[in-house]
Amino acid sequence: MAGALADHGERETTRLKRAAVTAFAAAVLLLTLMLMGWMLARVAEHPGVPREVSELPSWFTGAPVKPGVREQTPVAVAAPGEAVAAHGHEAAPAVASIRPSAPPVRTLEKTDAADGDYAEFKSGQVEIALKEYEMVPNKIRTMPGTVTFVLRNEGRFAHDFHVEGPGIEAHAAKFSPGRTVRLVVTLQEAEYKISCPLSNHDQRGMHGTLVVTSKLAGK
């Protein structure tokens, strides 16, 4: 009788151990699947992470993001109907499609005075900071003629820049965090849309309005 009870106890102990091991393995598998799902969700949420960069993104490693550095690389001024982009050590490709002839270029003194919600740039050089998920400023007024966009990526992910409106559709290709690129175009008096069309960045708020007019505040 005692031997039968001992055998029964050993079998019960073995069964409980197997159940515990199975439950532990299932918990580890579930935790692994949840972690993989979280990582995939983060990648899907931030599709603008530059894939050409060999190092892991900062949100994955937890490393602090280096602040953007504005580079003072000289940029050649484009002839009417052309677009030029450059940054750091290499030129960033830019594409422009110009239909009507552009007005003559004007040399103006730059001011950053704001009229209402609009930031004004009278010199023809428009500085824009790109970050998640906005452009600063996103309401801009400037004079017609040659306009140089100085684009600083102050975010954690790659962005690009697009300007479209009457007679023009110009594009500065994707550039990484901390980089500064320039896009030179010739614009006539009109209202234009500026945006970051990379992935869903435009839909998430990375767009703005550019008004090109000779009637700026104080003129």
N, C-alpha and C positions, 0 to 999 in steps of 0.2 A: 504493500500500500504506500509506504513511504517512498519507495523507488518510483512508483507511478506518479506520485505528486511531484517528485523532483524532476522527472522527465517533462511533465506538463509545464512546470515553471520555467525550465530551460527553453522549451519551444515558445512559450509566451514572451520570454525576454528577447529571443532571437527575432520574433515577429515585430516586437516594438522597436528594436534597433533598426530593422529594415525599413519600417515605416518612417522612422525619424530621418534616416539617410535619404529616402525618397523625397520627403518633404523639404529637406534642406536643398537637395539638388533642384527641385522645382522652384524654390524661392530664388536660388542663384540664377536660374535660367530666366525667370520672370524679371528680376532686377536688371539682367543684361539686356533683355529686349526693351525694357523701359528706357534704359540709358541710350541705346541705339536709336530709339524713336525720338528721344529728346534732341540728340545730335542732328538727326535728319531734319527735324522741325526747325532747328536754329539755322541750318544751312539753307533750307527753303525760305526762311524768313529774311535772310540776308544774301540774296543771290548775287549782289554786287561785289562780293569779296574777290579780289583779283586772283584768278586762277594761274596767272603766269608767275606769281611770286612763290618761291620755293618754301618760305617759312610759313608756319601756321598762323591763322588770323588771331588778333589779340583777344577777341572774345572767347576763343577756345583755350589759349594758353594762360590767360589772365594777366599777361604782361601789360604794363602801362603804355599808352599810345604816345608816341613822340609828337610834340606840337608841330604844326605845319610851318615850314620855312619858306618865306617869300624870296624867290630867286630873281635877281636883276639881270636876266639874260637879254641882251639886245635882240630886238625883233625887227625884221625888215618890214617896211610899210608896203602893203599890197597895192597894186594898181587897181583902178575901179573894176569891180566885178571879180575880184580875187579874194581868197581867204588864206591866212597864214596862221599856223599854230606852232609854238615852240615852248619847251620847258627844260629846266635843269640842264642836262647834258645832251639831250637828244630832242629832235623835233617830234611833236605829237601830230599825227595826221589830221587834217581838217578837210572837209568837203563842203563846197559851196556851189549853189546853182543860182546864177544871177540872170534875170530876164531883161528888165528895162535898164537904160543907161542911168548911171548914178550921178548925183549932183556934185559940183566941185567941192574939194576938201577945204575946210576952214580951220585956221589955227586959232584956238581959243584958250583963254586962261581958265584952268580947272578950278571949280569950287565944289564943295560937298554940301551946299546948302540944301535943305529939304523944303519942299512946298507941300504941306499937308502930309500925306503918307508917302509921297514920292521923294526919292533921293535924286539929286540932280548932279550931273557930271558935265561941265561945260568945256572941258579940254578935249573931249573925245576918248578919254581913257576911262573905262567903266570897270570898277573892281567889285567882284562878287565872291563871297565865301559860300562853299557848298558843304553841307553837313546833312546828317540824318534827321529828318527828311525835309529840308528847307533850303532856300537860297536867301542870303542876306547881302544886300536888300533884295526884295522881290518885286518892288515897284520902282521903276527907274525912268528918268527923263534925261535925254542927252540931245546934242545938236546933230543935224544931218551932216553927212560926209563920211570920212574914214573913222571908224570906231574900233578901238582896241579893247577887247574884253580880257581882263586879268583875272583868271579863275584860280582860286586857292581851295584845294581839297582839305578842309579842316575836320572831316569826319573820320570814321573808323573803316569805311569801305570805299571801294572804287566808285567814281562817278564819271559821267560825261556831260556834255553841254550842247544844247541845240537852240538855234534861233531861227524862227520862221515868220514870214509875213509877206506883204506885197513885194514881189520881185526877188525874194531871197529865201534860201533854205541852207543854212550853214551849220556845220557840225564839227565839234572838237571830240576826238576819240577818247575812250575811257582812260582815266589817269588815276594813279594810286593815292592813298592817303599821304598827306605831307607834301604833295607835289603842287607846283604852280605852272599853269599853262596859259598861253595867250592865243587868242583868236582875233584876227584882224579882218574886218569886213567893211564894205561901203554901204551905207544905209540912206534911204530917202525919207522924207517926212511921212510917217505912218505909225501905226501901232503894231507891235510885234509880240509874239509869245516866246519866252525863254523857258527852257525846261531841261531836266535830266531824264531822257527817255530810257535809260538803262533799266532793264527788267520792269518792275512796277513802281519805280521811284517817282515818276510823274504823278501817278494816281495817289501816291501817299503824301503828296504835297510839295514835291520839288519842281515848282514852276512859278512863273511870274510874268509881269507885264513890262514891256519896254516901249516907251513913247518917244519917238524921235520927232522933235519940233524945234523950230528956230525961235519960238516964243517961250523961253525959260523965265523963271522968276528973276527979277532984277534986270532983265534985258530991255 
